[in-house]
Amino acid sequence: MESKRFLHKGALWMGAVAMAAGLTLTGCGQSDDGAKTGEGEQVWRFALEETKGGVQWQYAKKFKEEIEAAHDNVEVKIYPYGTLGSSQDITQQIQNNTMQFAFASAGHVGSTIPEAQVFTLHFLFSQDDSVNQDIFASNEVVHEELGAAYSEKGLELLSIVPEGWMVWSANKAIQKPEDFEGVKIRVKPSDLLLATYEGYGANPKPMAYSEIYGGLQRGQIDAQTQPMFAIRDMSFFEVQDYLIQARNAQFVSTVISSPGFLEGLPEDMQASVQETIKELDPYIWDVQKTLNQEAAEEIKSKSDIEFIELTPEQVETFRESVEPVFDQYVEMAGPRGEKILNAIQDAVAKGNDG
């Protein structure tokens, strides 16, 4: 972002270098500045892809409360976006076991784990949120197959966290695919997202999250997409004219850890992590709903931006435009990806019929 909360690239880099210098393997009895902690004390580090106050912050904060209540020799330190470098930097720190927990969004981690890009497909999930909640929290095929894909890259998948329906913000009213013609929209660097927006007729532009506000302000991009709470927190509504709700995709992130770290914990600590993660599934679902609802009301009170909610008939025209992207996903993600996709589609069909 490039507003009063703007973090310059150089500041991000220098901050990452400074932090990396102080990151040590948990359990080695050292704090951030290298000072010895007490006997048996541990510092667990949890890195976010978002700023304070959002869904990931609320998740990590609750995780911290539960773990520290269960183990008085553990301190969980939370690092909001920008303090440890890019999402790629954070994931690498997990793989190197110098970071213990982190968020890794599907759009980011999908560059190395193509199966995860299933969550970037548009119009895959049900319009009934209770159906989606069950898929994210407990679908065995999705968790087992995706977990295996993560493990092959030196990551342990702990949870799949939905952060709310994505909303388009733009400088023009977008109500049919033709309205996207020539629109420069910011996307994560994902082949599927590029193909999706090209299918709509847009001109997708990969851009770092921290650069979106400035890109909108300078006219480098005309539109972007985030959950409502992020649009508020990053002030994107200040430099856009329309917010379009199509319920086309959920913003999905995953909680990851280093397999070596968890395996090295005592059994009671491993159990605490597993129990806490399980408890956080319904908790964070309710949190994201509340955060996004409150954000929409706050944006309405602070601006004259126009809200547009697409009708089912309008949504269908967008759905038809991106159907070929599903085949592209299967080609990219292979048999395991196809298995994950089929499991989600079967669960959605069953849930909708029920």
C-alpha positions in Angstrom: 0.0 0.0 0.0 1.0 3.6 -0.5 -1.1 5.6 1.8 -0.3 6.9 5.3 0.3 3.2 6.1 2.7 2.7 3.2 5.7 0.5 3.7 8.4 1.3 1.2 10.1 -1.7 -0.5 13.4 -0.7 0.9 11.9 -0.6 4.4 10.4 -4.1 3.9 13.8 -5.4 2.8 15.8 -3.9 5.6 13.2 -5.0 8.1 13.4 -8.5 6.7 17.1 -8.6 7.0 17.1 -7.3 10.5 14.5 -9.8 11.6 16.2 -12.7 9.8 19.4 -11.9 11.7 17.5 -12.5 15.0 15.4 -15.5 14.0 16.7 -18.6 15.7 15.3 -22.1 15.9 12.6 -22.4 18.6 13.7 -24.3 21.6 17.3 -23.1 21.4 16.6 -20.8 24.3 17.1 -17.4 22.5 14.9 -14.4 22.1 14.7 -12.1 19.1 17.8 -10.1 20.1 19.8 -13.3 20.8 19.5 -13.1 24.6 19.1 -16.4 26.5 15.6 -17.1 27.8 14.9 -19.1 30.9 15.5 -22.8 31.1 13.1 -24.7 28.9 11.4 -21.5 27.6 10.4 -21.4 24.0 9.5 -18.7 21.5 7.2 -19.7 18.7 7.0 -17.2 15.8 3.9 -16.8 13.7 4.1 -14.7 10.5 1.1 -13.2 8.7 0.4 -12.1 5.2 -1.8 -9.3 6.4 -1.7 -6.2 8.7 -2.9 -6.1 12.3 -6.6 -6.4 12.9 -7.6 -8.7 10.0 -8.6 -12.3 9.9 -5.1 -13.7 10.1 -4.3 -11.4 13.0 -7.4 -12.6 14.9 -6.5 -16.2 14.2 -2.9 -15.8 15.4 -4.0 -13.8 18.4 -6.4 -16.6 19.5 -3.8 -19.2 18.8 -1.4 -17.3 21.0 -3.9 -17.1 23.8 -4.7 -20.8 23.8 -1.1 -22.0 23.5 0.2 -19.7 26.2 -2.6 -20.6 28.5 -1.8 -24.3 28.1 2.0 -23.9 28.4 3.5 -21.3 30.6 7.0 -21.9 29.1 5.9 -20.9 25.6 5.6 -17.4 24.1 4.0 -17.0 20.7 5.2 -13.9 18.9 3.1 -12.6 16.0 4.6 -10.8 13.0 2.2 -8.8 10.8 2.8 -8.3 7.1 5.8 -6.2 6.2 7.9 -7.1 9.2 9.6 -10.2 7.8 9.6 -9.5 4.1 7.5 -11.0 1.3 5.2 -14.1 1.5 8.0 -16.0 -0.3 10.5 -15.0 2.4 8.1 -16.2 5.1 7.5 -19.6 3.5 11.2 -20.1 3.0 11.7 -19.4 6.7 9.2 -22.1 7.5 11.0 -24.5 5.3 14.3 -23.6 7.0 12.7 -24.0 10.4 13.5 -20.5 11.5 9.8 -19.6 11.6 7.4 -21.9 13.3 4.0 -20.9 12.0 2.8 -18.8 9.1 -0.1 -18.1 6.8 0.4 -19.0 3.1 -2.4 -17.9 0.8 -3.4 -20.2 -2.1 -2.5 -17.6 -4.7 1.0 -17.3 -3.3 1.9 -20.9 -2.4 0.2 -22.2 -5.6 3.3 -21.1 -7.5 5.1 -24.1 -6.0 2.2 -26.3 -4.9 -0.2 -26.2 -8.0 -2.8 -28.2 -6.2 -3.4 -25.3 -3.9 -4.6 -23.2 -6.8 -7.9 -25.0 -6.6 -8.9 -22.2 -4.2 -8.4 -19.6 -6.8 -11.0 -21.1 -9.2 -14.0 -18.9 -9.6 -17.6 -20.1 -8.9 -16.3 -23.4 -7.4 -17.8 -23.1 -4.0 -21.4 -23.1 -2.9 -23.5 -20.0 -2.3 -24.5 -21.7 1.0 -21.7 -20.8 3.4 -22.5 -23.7 5.7 -21.5 -26.1 2.9 -18.3 -24.3 2.4 -17.5 -24.3 6.1 -17.6 -28.1 6.2 -15.3 -28.4 3.1 -12.6 -26.1 4.6 -12.7 -27.6 8.1 -13.2 -31.3 7.6 -13.2 -32.7 4.0 -10.9 -35.6 4.3 -9.9 -35.9 0.7 -9.1 -32.2 0.4 -7.0 -32.2 3.6 -5.2 -35.5 2.9 -4.3 -34.8 -0.7 -3.4 -31.2 -0.2 -1.5 -32.1 2.9 0.6 -34.6 0.9 1.4 -31.9 -1.7 2.5 -29.5 1.0 4.6 -32.1 2.7 6.6 -32.7 -0.5 7.7 -29.1 -0.4 8.8 -29.2 3.3 5.7 -27.7 4.7 3.0 -29.1 7.1 -0.5 -28.1 6.3 -2.3 -27.4 9.6 -5.5 -25.6 8.5 -7.4 -24.2 5.5 -8.7 -20.7 6.5 -11.4 -18.9 4.5 -11.3 -15.1 4.9 -14.5 -14.2 3.2 -15.9 -13.7 -0.3 -13.7 -11.7 -2.7 -15.1 -8.3 -3.8 -14.1 -6.5 -6.9 -13.3 -2.8 -6.5 -13.1 -0.8 -9.7 -13.3 2.6 -11.3 -16.3 1.5 -13.4 -19.4 -0.6 -12.8 -18.8 -4.2 -13.7 -22.0 -6.2 -14.2 -21.2 -8.4 -17.1 -17.9 -9.9 -18.5 -17.9 -7.3 -21.3 -17.5 -4.6 -18.6 -14.0 -6.0 -17.8 -12.8 -5.3 -21.4 -9.4 -3.5 -21.1 -9.7 -3.1 -17.3 -6.2 -3.4 -15.7 -6.9 -5.5 -12.6 -4.3 -6.5 -10.0 -3.9 -10.2 -9.4 -1.5 -12.5 -7.6 1.2 -14.1 -9.9 -1.0 -17.1 -10.7 -1.4 -18.6 -14.2 -5.0 -19.6 -13.3 -5.9 -16.1 -12.1 -4.3 -14.6 -15.2 -6.4 -17.0 -17.3 -9.5 -16.3 -15.3 -9.4 -12.5 -15.8 -8.3 -12.9 -19.4 -11.4 -15.0 -19.8 -13.5 -12.1 -18.6 -11.7 -9.8 -21.1 -9.7 -7.9 -18.5 -6.0 -7.1 -18.5 -4.7 -8.7 -15.4 -1.5 -7.3 -13.8 0.5 -9.2 -11.1 1.5 -6.8 -8.4 2.6 -7.0 -4.7 0.0 -6.5 -2.1 1.9 -3.5 -0.6 1.8 -1.8 -4.0 -1.9 -1.9 -4.7 -2.9 1.4 -3.2 -0.3 3.3 -5.0 -1.0 1.4 -8.2 -4.7 2.4 -8.0 -3.8 6.0 -7.1 -1.4 6.4 -10.0 -3.6 4.7 -12.6 -1.2 1.7 -13.1 -4.2 -0.5 -12.3 -8.0 0.2 -12.5 -9.3 -2.5 -10.2 -8.3 -5.1 -7.6 -10.0 -7.8 -5.6 -9.9 -8.6 -1.8 -12.3 -9.5 1.0 -14.2 -6.5 2.3 -12.1 -6.2 5.5 -8.9 -5.9 3.5 -10.5 -3.3 1.2 -11.2 -1.3 4.4 -7.9 -2.0 6.2 -5.8 -1.1 3.2 -8.0 1.9 2.3 -8.6 0.8 -1.3 -12.1 2.2 -1.2 -10.5 5.7 -1.1 -9.3 5.4 -4.6 -12.1 3.4 -6.3 -15.6 4.2 -7.3 -17.4 0.9 -7.2 -17.5 -2.3 -5.0 -18.9 -5.3 -6.9 -20.1 -8.4 -5.0 -20.3 -11.4 -7.3 -19.5 -14.1 -4.7 -17.2 -15.5 -7.3 -14.4 -16.8 -5.0 -13.4 -17.0 -1.3 -10.1 -15.7 -0.3 -8.4 -18.8 1.1 -5.2 -19.0 3.1 -3.5 -21.9 4.8 -1.8 -22.2 8.1 1.6 -24.0 7.8 4.4 -25.1 9.9 7.7 -27.0 9.6 7.3 -30.7 9.9 10.6 -30.9 11.7 9.5 -28.4 14.3 6.2 -30.1 15.2 7.8 -33.5 15.2 10.4 -32.3 17.7 7.9 -31.1 20.2 6.9 -33.1 23.3 3.6 -35.1 22.8 1.6 -32.7 25.0 2.7 -29.7 23.0 1.9 -31.5 19.7 -1.6 -32.3 21.1 -2.1 -28.7 22.2 -1.3 -27.4 18.7 -3.7 -29.9 17.1 -6.5 -29.2 19.5 -6.1 -25.4 19.2 -6.1 -25.6 15.4 -9.3 -27.7 15.5 -11.0 -25.2 17.9 -10.0 -22.3 15.6 -11.8 -23.6 12.6 -15.4 -22.6 13.7 -14.0 -19.6 15.6 -12.3 -18.0 12.6 -15.3 -18.7 10.4 -17.5 -16.5 12.6 -14.7 -13.9 13.0 -14.3 -13.4 9.2 -18.1 -13.1 8.7 -18.2 -10.4 11.4 -15.1 -8.6 10.2 -16.4 -8.4 6.6 -19.9 -7.2 7.6 -18.4 -4.5 9.9 -16.0 -3.5 7.1 -18.8 -3.0 4.6 -20.8 -0.8 7.0 -17.7 1.2 7.8 -16.9 1.8 4.1 -20.4 2.9 3.5 -20.2 5.4 6.4 -16.8 6.8 5.3 -17.3 7.1 1.5 -19.8 7.5 -1.3 -18.4 4.4 -3.1 -21.2 2.6 -4.9 -22.0 -1.0 -3.9 -23.3 -3.4 -6.6 -24.5 -6.9 -5.9 -24.8 -9.0 -9.0 -28.0 -11.0 -9.6 -27.9 -14.8 -10.2 -28.5 -14.2 -13.9 -25.5 -11.8 -14.1 -23.3 -14.2 -12.1 -24.1 -17.0 -14.6 -22.6 -15.0 -17.5 -19.3 -14.7 -15.5 -19.4 -18.4 -14.7 -19.6 -19.4 -18.3 -16.6 -17.2 -19.2 -14.2 -19.1 -16.9 -15.3 -22.8 -17.3 -12.2 -23.6 -19.4 -10.0 -22.6 -16.5 -11.1 -25.7 -14.6 -9.6 -27.9 -17.3 -6.4 -25.8 -17.1 -6.2 -26.4 -13.4 -6.5 -30.2 -13.9 -3.8 -30.1 -16.5 -1.5 -28.0 -14.2 -2.2 -29.9 -10.9 -2.4 -33.4 -12.3 -4.3 -36.4 -10.8 -4.0 -35.3 -7.2 -5.3 -31.8 -8.1 -8.2 -33.4 -10.0 -9.0 -35.5 -7.0 -9.1 -32.4 -4.8 -11.3 -30.6 -7.3 -13.7 -33.5 -7.7 -14.0 -33.8 -3.9 -14.9 -30.1 -3.6 -17.4 -30.3 -6.5 -19.0 -33.4 -5.0 -19.3 -31.9 -1.6 -20.9 -28.7 -3.0 -23.4 -30.7 -5.1 -24.3 -32.9 -2.1 -24.6 -29.9 0.2 -26.7 -27.9 -2.2 -29.1 -30.9 -2.7 -29.3 -31.4 1.0 
